[in-house]
Amino acid sequence: MFGIGLQELIVILLIVLLLFGGKKIPELSRSLGAAIRELRKGFSDPLEPDSKNDKHKSRA
């Protein structure tokens, strides 16, 4: 896993805990999960042209 061992991973997690605190970490993980879901959704959906923007571009 990217050349990171168990000891390095523990040190990184402790630093994150010290920086953000215990109350902020669940909120950060939820927002990270939501961002990953949106990214996957964006990659899986086919590209659909926005008809509203196309109409305004043709008039201008």
PDB file of N, CA, C and O in Angstrom:
ATOM      1  N   MET A   1       0.844  -1.188   0.000  1.00  0.00           N
ATOM      2  CA  MET A   1       0.000   0.000   0.000  1.00  0.00           C
ATOM      3  C   MET A   1       0.878   1.236   0.000  1.00  0.00           C
ATOM      4  O   MET A   1       1.080   1.838   1.055  1.00  0.00           O
ATOM      5  N   PHE A   2       1.394   1.624  -1.118  1.00  0.00           N
ATOM      6  CA  PHE A   2       2.201   2.821  -1.311  1.00  0.00           C
ATOM      7  C   PHE A   2       3.474   2.813  -0.476  1.00  0.00           C
ATOM      8  O   PHE A   2       4.024   3.878  -0.193  1.00  0.00           O
ATOM      9  N   GLY A   3       3.954   1.646  -0.075  1.00  0.00           N
ATOM     10  CA  GLY A   3       5.174   1.567   0.706  1.00  0.00           C
ATOM     11  C   GLY A   3       5.021   2.069   2.132  1.00  0.00           C
ATOM     12  O   GLY A   3       6.020   2.362   2.788  1.00  0.00           O
ATOM     13  N   ILE A   4       3.796   2.174   2.627  1.00  0.00           N
ATOM     14  CA  ILE A   4       3.556   2.647   3.987  1.00  0.00           C
ATOM     15  C   ILE A   4       3.317   1.430   4.871  1.00  0.00           C
ATOM     16  O   ILE A   4       2.415   0.631   4.618  1.00  0.00           O
ATOM     17  N   GLY A   5       4.131   1.301   5.904  1.00  0.00           N
ATOM     18  CA  GLY A   5       3.973   0.195   6.830  1.00  0.00           C
ATOM     19  C   GLY A   5       2.985   0.524   7.926  1.00  0.00           C
ATOM     20  O   GLY A   5       2.403   1.609   7.948  1.00  0.00           O
ATOM     21  N   LEU A   6       2.800  -0.406   8.825  1.00  0.00           N
ATOM     22  CA  LEU A   6       1.843  -0.229   9.913  1.00  0.00           C
ATOM     23  C   LEU A   6       2.278   0.889  10.854  1.00  0.00           C
ATOM     24  O   LEU A   6       1.440   1.664  11.315  1.00  0.00           O
ATOM     25  N   GLN A   7       3.558   0.983  11.144  1.00  0.00           N
ATOM     26  CA  GLN A   7       4.045   2.023  12.053  1.00  0.00           C
ATOM     27  C   GLN A   7       3.845   3.413  11.476  1.00  0.00           C
ATOM     28  O   GLN A   7       3.442   4.331  12.190  1.00  0.00           O
ATOM     29  N   GLU A   8       4.122   3.574  10.192  1.00  0.00           N
ATOM     30  CA  GLU A   8       3.926   4.877   9.561  1.00  0.00           C
ATOM     31  C   GLU A   8       2.458   5.261   9.534  1.00  0.00           C
ATOM     32  O   GLU A   8       2.105   6.423   9.737  1.00  0.00           O
ATOM     33  N   LEU A   9       1.610   4.280   9.282  1.00  0.00           N
ATOM     34  CA  LEU A   9       0.173   4.538   9.248  1.00  0.00           C
ATOM     35  C   LEU A   9      -0.340   4.977  10.618  1.00  0.00           C
ATOM     36  O   LEU A   9      -1.176   5.876  10.706  1.00  0.00           O
ATOM     37  N   ILE A  10       0.150   4.353  11.676  1.00  0.00           N
ATOM     38  CA  ILE A  10      -0.244   4.735  13.032  1.00  0.00           C
ATOM     39  C   ILE A  10       0.215   6.152  13.355  1.00  0.00           C
ATOM     40  O   ILE A  10      -0.528   6.920  13.967  1.00  0.00           O
ATOM     41  N   VAL A  11       1.419   6.498  12.954  1.00  0.00           N
ATOM     42  CA  VAL A  11       1.933   7.850  13.198  1.00  0.00           C
ATOM     43  C   VAL A  11       1.084   8.879  12.449  1.00  0.00           C
ATOM     44  O   VAL A  11       0.757   9.930  12.998  1.00  0.00           O
ATOM     45  N   ILE A  12       0.733   8.584  11.215  1.00  0.00           N
ATOM     46  CA  ILE A  12      -0.092   9.505  10.424  1.00  0.00           C
ATOM     47  C   ILE A  12      -1.459   9.680  11.080  1.00  0.00           C
ATOM     48  O   ILE A  12      -1.959  10.800  11.180  1.00  0.00           O
ATOM     49  N   LEU A  13      -2.064   8.585  11.526  1.00  0.00           N
ATOM     50  CA  LEU A  13      -3.373   8.675  12.179  1.00  0.00           C
ATOM     51  C   LEU A  13      -3.311   9.464  13.484  1.00  0.00           C
ATOM     52  O   LEU A  13      -4.239  10.209  13.800  1.00  0.00           O
ATOM     53  N   LEU A  14      -2.230   9.306  14.242  1.00  0.00           N
ATOM     54  CA  LEU A  14      -2.078  10.092  15.474  1.00  0.00           C
ATOM     55  C   LEU A  14      -1.924  11.580  15.179  1.00  0.00           C
ATOM     56  O   LEU A  14      -2.477  12.413  15.897  1.00  0.00           O
ATOM     57  N   ILE A  15      -1.188  11.917  14.148  1.00  0.00           N
ATOM     58  CA  ILE A  15      -1.019  13.324  13.766  1.00  0.00           C
ATOM     59  C   ILE A  15      -2.357  13.921  13.341  1.00  0.00           C
ATOM     60  O   ILE A  15      -2.684  15.047  13.715  1.00  0.00           O
ATOM     61  N   VAL A  16      -3.128  13.170  12.562  1.00  0.00           N
ATOM     62  CA  VAL A  16      -4.452  13.644  12.138  1.00  0.00           C
ATOM     63  C   VAL A  16      -5.356  13.846  13.348  1.00  0.00           C
ATOM     64  O   VAL A  16      -6.100  14.824  13.419  1.00  0.00           O
ATOM     65  N   LEU A  17      -5.290  12.927  14.289  1.00  0.00           N
ATOM     66  CA  LEU A  17      -6.096  13.045  15.503  1.00  0.00           C
ATOM     67  C   LEU A  17      -5.715  14.285  16.298  1.00  0.00           C
ATOM     68  O   LEU A  17      -6.583  14.981  16.825  1.00  0.00           O
ATOM     69  N   LEU A  18      -4.421  14.563  16.386  1.00  0.00           N
ATOM     70  CA  LEU A  18      -3.981  15.756  17.109  1.00  0.00           C
ATOM     71  C   LEU A  18      -4.376  17.045  16.392  1.00  0.00           C
ATOM     72  O   LEU A  18      -4.751  18.025  17.035  1.00  0.00           O
ATOM     73  N   LEU A  19      -4.293  17.044  15.075  1.00  0.00           N
ATOM     74  CA  LEU A  19      -4.606  18.255  14.311  1.00  0.00           C
ATOM     75  C   LEU A  19      -6.098  18.594  14.322  1.00  0.00           C
ATOM     76  O   LEU A  19      -6.476  19.750  14.512  1.00  0.00           O
ATOM     77  N   PHE A  20      -6.939  17.583  14.117  1.00  0.00           N
ATOM     78  CA  PHE A  20      -8.361  17.855  13.939  1.00  0.00           C
ATOM     79  C   PHE A  20      -9.207  17.566  15.170  1.00  0.00           C
ATOM     80  O   PHE A  20     -10.309  18.102  15.289  1.00  0.00           O
ATOM     81  N   GLY A  21      -8.736  16.754  16.065  1.00  0.00           N
ATOM     82  CA  GLY A  21      -9.515  16.418  17.248  1.00  0.00           C
ATOM     83  C   GLY A  21     -10.500  15.295  16.975  1.00  0.00           C
ATOM     84  O   GLY A  21     -10.837  15.014  15.825  1.00  0.00           O
ATOM     85  N   GLY A  22     -10.950  14.667  18.025  1.00  0.00           N
ATOM     86  CA  GLY A  22     -11.832  13.517  17.896  1.00  0.00           C
ATOM     87  C   GLY A  22     -13.210  13.842  17.363  1.00  0.00           C
ATOM     88  O   GLY A  22     -13.830  12.996  16.720  1.00  0.00           O
ATOM     89  N   LYS A  23     -13.706  15.039  17.608  1.00  0.00           N
ATOM     90  CA  LYS A  23     -15.057  15.401  17.167  1.00  0.00           C
ATOM     91  C   LYS A  23     -15.110  15.724  15.674  1.00  0.00           C
ATOM     92  O   LYS A  23     -16.147  15.540  15.037  1.00  0.00           O
ATOM     93  N   LYS A  24     -14.012  16.196  15.122  1.00  0.00           N
ATOM     94  CA  LYS A  24     -14.008  16.631  13.728  1.00  0.00           C
ATOM     95  C   LYS A  24     -13.755  15.482  12.745  1.00  0.00           C
ATOM     96  O   LYS A  24     -14.145  15.579  11.582  1.00  0.00           O
ATOM     97  N   ILE A  25     -13.116  14.406  13.189  1.00  0.00           N
ATOM     98  CA  ILE A  25     -12.740  13.315  12.288  1.00  0.00           C
ATOM     99  C   ILE A  25     -13.953  12.634  11.651  1.00  0.00           C
ATOM    100  O   ILE A  25     -13.916  12.392  10.445  1.00  0.00           O
ATOM    101  N   PRO A  26     -15.042  12.303  12.393  1.00  0.00           N
ATOM    102  CA  PRO A  26     -16.201  11.694  11.721  1.00  0.00           C
ATOM    103  C   PRO A  26     -16.817  12.605  10.654  1.00  0.00           C
ATOM    104  O   PRO A  26     -17.267  12.131   9.611  1.00  0.00           O
ATOM    105  N   GLU A  27     -16.831  13.893  10.917  1.00  0.00           N
ATOM    106  CA  GLU A  27     -17.362  14.844   9.933  1.00  0.00           C
ATOM    107  C   GLU A  27     -16.491  14.868   8.675  1.00  0.00           C
ATOM    108  O   GLU A  27     -17.009  14.901   7.558  1.00  0.00           O
ATOM    109  N   LEU A  28     -15.184  14.851   8.857  1.00  0.00           N
ATOM    110  CA  LEU A  28     -14.267  14.828   7.717  1.00  0.00           C
ATOM    111  C   LEU A  28     -14.418  13.548   6.912  1.00  0.00           C
ATOM    112  O   LEU A  28     -14.394  13.587   5.682  1.00  0.00           O
ATOM    113  N   SER A  29     -14.572  12.414   7.586  1.00  0.00           N
ATOM    114  CA  SER A  29     -14.709  11.153   6.873  1.00  0.00           C
ATOM    115  C   SER A  29     -16.032  11.082   6.109  1.00  0.00           C
ATOM    116  O   SER A  29     -16.085  10.515   5.017  1.00  0.00           O
ATOM    117  N   ARG A  30     -17.101  11.654   6.674  1.00  0.00           N
ATOM    118  CA  ARG A  30     -18.377  11.692   5.949  1.00  0.00           C
ATOM    119  C   ARG A  30     -18.272  12.543   4.696  1.00  0.00           C
ATOM    120  O   ARG A  30     -18.762  12.146   3.638  1.00  0.00           O
ATOM    121  N   SER A  31     -17.642  13.703   4.796  1.00  0.00           N
ATOM    122  CA  SER A  31     -17.522  14.559   3.622  1.00  0.00           C
ATOM    123  C   SER A  31     -16.596  13.947   2.577  1.00  0.00           C
ATOM    124  O   SER A  31     -16.817  14.127   1.379  1.00  0.00           O
ATOM    125  N   LEU A  32     -15.573  13.234   3.009  1.00  0.00           N
ATOM    126  CA  LEU A  32     -14.693  12.553   2.066  1.00  0.00           C
ATOM    127  C   LEU A  32     -15.449  11.435   1.354  1.00  0.00           C
ATOM    128  O   LEU A  32     -15.287  11.256   0.147  1.00  0.00           O
ATOM    129  N   GLY A  33     -16.266  10.685   2.078  1.00  0.00           N
ATOM    130  CA  GLY A  33     -17.080   9.639   1.467  1.00  0.00           C
ATOM    131  C   GLY A  33     -18.067  10.200   0.462  1.00  0.00           C
ATOM    132  O   GLY A  33     -18.266   9.621  -0.607  1.00  0.00           O
ATOM    133  N   ALA A  34     -18.688  11.324   0.798  1.00  0.00           N
ATOM    134  CA  ALA A  34     -19.634  11.955  -0.130  1.00  0.00           C
ATOM    135  C   ALA A  34     -18.925  12.431  -1.391  1.00  0.00           C
ATOM    136  O   ALA A  34     -19.463  12.318  -2.492  1.00  0.00           O
ATOM    137  N   ALA A  35     -17.725  12.960  -1.230  1.00  0.00           N
ATOM    138  CA  ALA A  35     -16.962  13.419  -2.392  1.00  0.00           C
ATOM    139  C   ALA A  35     -16.579  12.255  -3.294  1.00  0.00           C
ATOM    140  O   ALA A  35     -16.634  12.375  -4.518  1.00  0.00           O
ATOM    141  N   ILE A  36     -16.193  11.133  -2.701  1.00  0.00           N
ATOM    142  CA  ILE A  36     -15.835   9.960  -3.498  1.00  0.00           C
ATOM    143  C   ILE A  36     -17.058   9.418  -4.231  1.00  0.00           C
ATOM    144  O   ILE A  36     -16.957   9.016  -5.390  1.00  0.00           O
ATOM    145  N   ARG A  37     -18.223   9.403  -3.559  1.00  0.00           N
ATOM    146  CA  ARG A  37     -19.454   8.946  -4.215  1.00  0.00           C
ATOM    147  C   ARG A  37     -19.797   9.830  -5.398  1.00  0.00           C
ATOM    148  O   ARG A  37     -20.156   9.325  -6.463  1.00  0.00           O
ATOM    149  N   GLU A  38     -19.694  11.133  -5.232  1.00  0.00           N
ATOM    150  CA  GLU A  38     -20.004  12.052  -6.331  1.00  0.00           C
ATOM    151  C   GLU A  38     -19.023  11.881  -7.487  1.00  0.00           C
ATOM    152  O   GLU A  38     -19.415  11.966  -8.650  1.00  0.00           O
ATOM    153  N   LEU A  39     -17.773  11.643  -7.178  1.00  0.00           N
ATOM    154  CA  LEU A  39     -16.767  11.435  -8.223  1.00  0.00           C
ATOM    155  C   LEU A  39     -17.070  10.168  -9.012  1.00  0.00           C
ATOM    156  O   LEU A  39     -17.012  10.171 -10.241  1.00  0.00           O
ATOM    157  N   ARG A  40     -17.394   9.080  -8.306  1.00  0.00           N
ATOM    158  CA  ARG A  40     -17.741   7.832  -8.990  1.00  0.00           C
ATOM    159  C   ARG A  40     -19.014   7.992  -9.812  1.00  0.00           C
ATOM    160  O   ARG A  40     -19.117   7.457 -10.916  1.00  0.00           O
ATOM    161  N   LYS A  41     -19.977   8.724  -9.276  1.00  0.00           N
ATOM    162  CA  LYS A  41     -21.227   8.967  -9.996  1.00  0.00           C
ATOM    163  C   LYS A  41     -20.960   9.768 -11.275  1.00  0.00           C
ATOM    164  O   LYS A  41     -21.559   9.511 -12.319  1.00  0.00           O
ATOM    165  N   GLY A  42     -20.061  10.729 -11.175  1.00  0.00           N
ATOM    166  CA  GLY A  42     -19.719  11.531 -12.342  1.00  0.00           C
ATOM    167  C   GLY A  42     -19.024  10.734 -13.424  1.00  0.00           C
ATOM    168  O   GLY A  42     -19.228  10.989 -14.611  1.00  0.00           O
ATOM    169  N   PHE A  43     -18.211   9.778 -13.031  1.00  0.00           N
ATOM    170  CA  PHE A  43     -17.520   8.952 -14.012  1.00  0.00           C
ATOM    171  C   PHE A  43     -18.446   7.919 -14.640  1.00  0.00           C
ATOM    172  O   PHE A  43     -18.255   7.549 -15.798  1.00  0.00           O
ATOM    173  N   SER A  44     -19.441   7.450 -13.903  1.00  0.00           N
ATOM    174  CA  SER A  44     -20.309   6.397 -14.424  1.00  0.00           C
ATOM    175  C   SER A  44     -21.450   6.947 -15.274  1.00  0.00           C
ATOM    176  O   SER A  44     -21.942   6.244 -16.157  1.00  0.00           O
ATOM    177  N   ASP A  45     -21.882   8.176 -15.034  1.00  0.00           N
ATOM    178  CA  ASP A  45     -22.982   8.750 -15.809  1.00  0.00           C
ATOM    179  C   ASP A  45     -22.488   9.140 -17.198  1.00  0.00           C
ATOM    180  O   ASP A  45     -21.391   9.680 -17.343  1.00  0.00           O
ATOM    181  N   PRO A  46     -23.301   8.865 -18.217  1.00  0.00           N
ATOM    182  CA  PRO A  46     -22.919   9.303 -19.560  1.00  0.00           C
ATOM    183  C   PRO A  46     -23.005  10.828 -19.663  1.00  0.00           C
ATOM    184  O   PRO A  46     -23.761  11.476 -18.938  1.00  0.00           O
ATOM    185  N   LEU A  47     -22.241  11.363 -20.549  1.00  0.00           N
ATOM    186  CA  LEU A  47     -22.263  12.817 -20.734  1.00  0.00           C
ATOM    187  C   LEU A  47     -23.566  13.220 -21.409  1.00  0.00           C
ATOM    188  O   LEU A  47     -23.921  12.707 -22.471  1.00  0.00           O
ATOM    189  N   GLU A  48     -24.265  14.141 -20.777  1.00  0.00           N
ATOM    190  CA  GLU A  48     -25.517  14.642 -21.324  1.00  0.00           C
ATOM    191  C   GLU A  48     -25.392  16.146 -21.512  1.00  0.00           C
ATOM    192  O   GLU A  48     -25.088  16.865 -20.560  1.00  0.00           O
ATOM    193  N   PRO A  49     -25.619  16.626 -22.720  1.00  0.00           N
ATOM    194  CA  PRO A  49     -25.533  18.076 -22.916  1.00  0.00           C
ATOM    195  C   PRO A  49     -26.650  18.787 -22.176  1.00  0.00           C
ATOM    196  O   PRO A  49     -27.776  18.294 -22.111  1.00  0.00           O
ATOM    197  N   ASP A  50     -26.341  19.924 -21.631  1.00  0.00           N
ATOM    198  CA  ASP A  50     -27.330  20.715 -20.910  1.00  0.00           C
ATOM    199  C   ASP A  50     -28.065  21.563 -21.935  1.00  0.00           C
ATOM    200  O   ASP A  50     -27.496  22.505 -22.486  1.00  0.00           O
ATOM    201  N   SER A  51     -29.312  21.240 -22.189  1.00  0.00           N
ATOM    202  CA  SER A  51     -30.064  21.905 -23.249  1.00  0.00           C
ATOM    203  C   SER A  51     -30.297  23.380 -22.942  1.00  0.00           C
ATOM    204  O   SER A  51     -30.387  24.188 -23.867  1.00  0.00           O
ATOM    205  N   LYS A  52     -30.396  23.751 -21.671  1.00  0.00           N
ATOM    206  CA  LYS A  52     -30.603  25.158 -21.323  1.00  0.00           C
ATOM    207  C   LYS A  52     -29.392  25.991 -21.709  1.00  0.00           C
ATOM    208  O   LYS A  52     -29.540  27.080 -22.265  1.00  0.00           O
ATOM    209  N   ASN A  53     -28.200  25.492 -21.422  1.00  0.00           N
ATOM    210  CA  ASN A  53     -26.992  26.232 -21.767  1.00  0.00           C
ATOM    211  C   ASN A  53     -26.787  26.281 -23.268  1.00  0.00           C
ATOM    212  O   ASN A  53     -26.289  27.283 -23.783  1.00  0.00           O
ATOM    213  N   ASP A  54     -27.156  25.230 -23.987  1.00  0.00           N
ATOM    214  CA  ASP A  54     -27.001  25.219 -25.429  1.00  0.00           C
ATOM    215  C   ASP A  54     -27.894  26.266 -26.086  1.00  0.00           C
ATOM    216  O   ASP A  54     -27.482  26.904 -27.056  1.00  0.00           O
ATOM    217  N   LYS A  55     -29.117  26.455 -25.572  1.00  0.00           N
ATOM    218  CA  LYS A  55     -30.015  27.450 -26.156  1.00  0.00           C
ATOM    219  C   LYS A  55     -29.486  28.853 -25.964  1.00  0.00           C
ATOM    220  O   LYS A  55     -29.576  29.688 -26.865  1.00  0.00           O
ATOM    221  N   HIS A  56     -28.923  29.121 -24.766  1.00  0.00           N
ATOM    222  CA  HIS A  56     -28.407  30.456 -24.498  1.00  0.00           C
ATOM    223  C   HIS A  56     -27.147  30.732 -25.307  1.00  0.00           C
ATOM    224  O   HIS A  56     -26.925  31.868 -25.726  1.00  0.00           O
ATOM    225  N   LYS A  57     -26.341  29.744 -25.529  1.00  0.00           N
ATOM    226  CA  LYS A  57     -25.122  29.939 -26.312  1.00  0.00           C
ATOM    227  C   LYS A  57     -25.443  30.224 -27.763  1.00  0.00           C
ATOM    228  O   LYS A  57     -24.748  31.017 -28.398  1.00  0.00           O
ATOM    229  N   SER A  58     -26.496  29.591 -28.316  1.00  0.00           N
ATOM    230  CA  SER A  58     -26.814  29.799 -29.723  1.00  0.00           C
ATOM    231  C   SER A  58     -27.417  31.177 -29.965  1.00  0.00           C
ATOM    232  O   SER A  58     -27.271  31.731 -31.054  1.00  0.00           O
ATOM    233  N   ARG A  59     -28.094  31.737 -28.962  1.00  0.00           N
ATOM    234  CA  ARG A  59     -28.692  33.062 -29.117  1.00  0.00           C
ATOM    235  C   ARG A  59     -27.657  34.165 -29.021  1.00  0.00           C
ATOM    236  O   ARG A  59     -27.812  35.214 -29.646  1.00  0.00           O
ATOM    237  N   ALA A  60     -26.625  33.949 -28.263  1.00  0.00           N
ATOM    238  CA  ALA A  60     -25.634  35.002 -28.008  1.00  0.00           C
ATOM    239  C   ALA A  60     -24.714  35.224 -29.165  1.00  0.00           C
ATOM    240  O   ALA A  60     -23.830  36.078 -29.096  1.00  0.00           O
TER     241      ALA A  60
END
